[in-house]
Amino acid sequence: MQNEIQQFEYYFVAFIDLLGFSAMVKSDLESISNGEKYINKLYKIHQQTTKLNETGLQLQLVQFSDSIVLATKYDKQNFNDFLNKIGKYQYDLFSEGILSRGGIAFGKHFYRDGFMFSLGLIEAYNIETSLARYPRIIISNDLLDIVTTGTDILTELPIIRENDGLCFVDYFRFSNAERIDTDREFITTNINSKNPSIREKYIWLAEYLNFKHPTITPLTTRFKTV
């Protein structure tokens, strides 16, 4: 068979799910409002992210419906940069009013011309569906162990450990003095949603933002730096 695919390489793979995507589509296609459309926000962020390849880290970026896959070749030296790119992407989504969650794993991976075949993607997807729950991108504990064993890199990684034992990408590190009030207002506006699932996510966000930029003494020790 010509062009037979035989070689797989190890990759870091992130799977990201856009929360509330169905509502975004309905809002854009059924609303009579002339306000900014979600599709424009998402496409703008997509374009910004494709430009990340100009910074040296070669990222594969695929978006289909409410799912985004970001992948790069497995290299311990690039793991910190990969997590920072993921965090910036998630914060850019948040700053446009779009919540997301996901998983990051590693595994054998192949991608060419829009065709993806990846064990790393399966692992990352399973993390998102079974563990993420809140607007956070969980990093595989196995991946963290492999990347950090024998090094001091763990304390340098942009991650936070939650009291459920899981580590997630610290994306509110990009919420600076110019953005903090806007971010807090967005959370406050949505925290009293009548939908329990939505309310739970914004309560989590409020606690996370307060951990990063304290305004009150936290009632719990839910988060800690690694």
C-alpha positions in Angstrom: 0.0 0.0 0.0 1.4 3.4 -1.0 1.8 6.1 1.7 1.3 3.5 4.4 1.5 5.1 7.9 3.8 3.1 10.1 5.5 5.7 12.4 4.0 7.2 15.6 5.7 9.6 17.9 5.0 10.6 21.5 3.2 13.9 21.9 1.8 16.1 24.6 -1.9 16.4 23.8 -4.5 18.7 25.3 -8.2 18.2 24.7 -10.4 21.2 25.5 -14.2 21.3 25.6 -16.0 24.6 25.2 -18.8 24.7 27.8 -22.2 25.9 26.7 -21.3 25.6 23.0 -24.9 24.7 21.9 -26.2 27.8 23.5 -23.6 29.9 21.7 -24.6 28.4 18.4 -28.3 29.0 19.0 -27.5 32.6 20.2 -25.6 33.4 17.0 -28.1 31.8 14.6 -31.4 32.6 16.3 -30.8 35.9 18.0 -31.9 39.2 16.3 -29.4 41.2 18.3 -26.6 43.0 16.5 -24.1 42.3 19.4 -20.8 40.6 18.8 -21.2 37.0 17.7 -19.6 34.1 19.5 -18.3 32.8 16.2 -16.3 36.0 15.8 -14.8 35.7 19.3 -13.9 32.0 18.8 -12.4 32.6 15.3 -10.3 35.5 16.6 -8.9 33.4 19.4 -8.3 30.5 16.9 -6.3 32.9 14.7 -4.3 34.1 17.7 -3.5 30.6 18.7 -2.3 29.5 15.2 0.2 32.4 15.5 1.8 30.6 18.5 3.8 28.5 16.0 5.7 31.7 15.3 7.1 31.7 18.8 9.1 28.5 18.4 6.9 25.8 19.9 5.3 23.9 17.0 1.7 23.3 17.9 -0.9 21.3 16.1 -4.3 23.0 16.5 -7.5 21.3 15.5 -11.0 22.7 16.3 -14.2 20.9 15.5 -17.6 21.9 17.0 -17.1 22.4 20.7 -13.7 20.5 20.9 -10.2 21.8 20.5 -7.0 19.7 20.3 -3.6 21.2 20.9 -0.6 18.9 20.5 3.2 19.2 20.4 6.1 16.7 20.3 7.0 15.2 23.6 10.0 17.1 25.0 10.5 17.8 28.7 12.2 21.0 27.9 9.0 22.3 26.2 6.5 21.2 28.7 6.4 24.5 30.6 6.0 26.4 27.4 3.2 24.1 26.3 1.3 24.6 29.6 1.7 28.3 29.3 0.3 28.3 25.8 -2.7 26.2 27.0 -3.2 28.6 29.9 -3.1 31.6 27.7 -5.6 30.0 25.3 -8.0 29.2 28.1 -7.7 32.7 29.6 -8.4 34.2 26.2 -11.6 32.2 26.0 -12.6 33.2 29.5 -12.0 36.9 28.8 -14.5 36.6 25.9 -17.1 35.0 28.2 -16.4 31.4 27.2 -15.7 28.8 29.8 -13.7 25.7 29.0 -12.4 22.6 30.6 -10.1 19.7 29.5 -7.4 17.3 30.0 -3.7 17.0 29.1 -1.9 13.7 28.6 0.8 12.1 26.4 0.9 9.2 24.1 1.6 7.9 20.6 0.1 10.3 18.1 -0.2 10.9 14.4 -1.6 13.9 12.6 -1.5 14.8 8.9 -3.7 16.8 6.6 -6.6 17.0 9.0 -6.4 13.3 10.0 -5.6 12.5 13.6 -5.0 9.1 15.2 -3.9 9.5 18.8 -3.7 7.6 22.0 -2.7 10.8 23.7 -6.0 12.4 22.6 -8.0 9.5 24.0 -6.3 9.8 27.3 -6.8 13.6 27.4 -10.4 13.2 26.4 -11.0 10.7 29.2 -9.5 13.1 31.7 -11.8 15.9 30.6 -15.0 13.7 30.7 -14.3 11.9 33.9 -12.3 14.3 36.1 -12.4 18.0 35.0 -15.9 18.9 36.1 -15.1 22.6 36.7 -13.7 25.1 34.2 -10.1 23.7 34.5 -7.7 21.7 32.4 -6.5 18.7 34.3 -2.9 17.4 33.8 -2.4 13.6 33.9 -0.7 12.6 37.1 1.3 10.0 35.1 2.5 12.8 32.8 3.5 15.0 35.7 5.5 12.2 37.3 7.3 11.4 34.1 8.2 15.0 33.3 9.3 16.0 36.8 11.1 12.9 38.0 14.7 13.7 38.7 14.3 17.4 38.1 13.3 20.6 39.9 10.8 21.6 37.2 7.6 20.9 39.2 7.8 24.2 41.2 8.3 26.1 37.9 5.3 24.8 36.1 2.2 27.0 35.8 -0.1 24.6 37.7 -2.2 24.6 40.8 -3.1 21.5 42.9 -6.7 21.3 44.2 -7.8 19.5 47.3 -9.1 16.6 45.2 -5.4 15.8 44.4 -5.7 16.9 40.8 -3.4 19.5 39.1 -4.7 22.0 36.6 -3.3 24.7 34.4 -3.2 28.0 36.1 -4.9 30.3 33.6 -5.8 33.2 36.0 -2.1 34.0 36.1 -2.9 36.0 33.0 -5.5 38.0 34.9 -3.5 41.2 35.5 -4.4 44.5 37.3 -6.0 45.8 34.1 -8.3 42.8 33.8 -9.1 41.7 37.4 -12.1 43.9 38.0 -13.7 42.8 34.6 -13.0 39.2 35.4 -14.5 39.5 38.9 -17.6 41.3 37.5 -18.1 38.6 34.9 -18.1 35.9 37.6 -20.3 37.8 39.9 -22.9 38.4 37.2 -23.3 34.7 36.6 -22.7 33.2 40.0 -26.4 33.3 40.9 -27.6 31.4 37.9 -30.7 29.3 38.5 -29.0 26.4 36.7 -27.2 24.4 39.4 -24.5 23.2 37.0 -23.7 26.7 35.8 -23.8 28.1 39.4 -21.4 25.5 40.6 -18.9 26.4 37.9 -19.0 30.1 38.7 -18.7 29.5 42.5 -15.5 27.5 41.7 -14.2 30.3 39.5 -14.9 32.8 42.3 -12.9 30.7 44.7 -10.0 30.2 42.2 -9.8 33.9 41.3 -9.8 34.9 45.0 -7.0 32.4 45.6 -5.0 34.2 42.9 -6.0 37.7 43.7 -7.4 37.7 47.3 -10.1 40.1 48.4 -11.3 38.1 51.3 -9.8 35.4 53.5 -10.7 32.1 51.9 -12.9 29.8 53.9 -11.2 26.7 52.6 -7.8 25.6 51.5 -9.1 24.3 48.2 -6.1 25.4 46.1 -2.4 25.5 46.6 0.7 26.1 44.5 2.8 23.1 43.7 
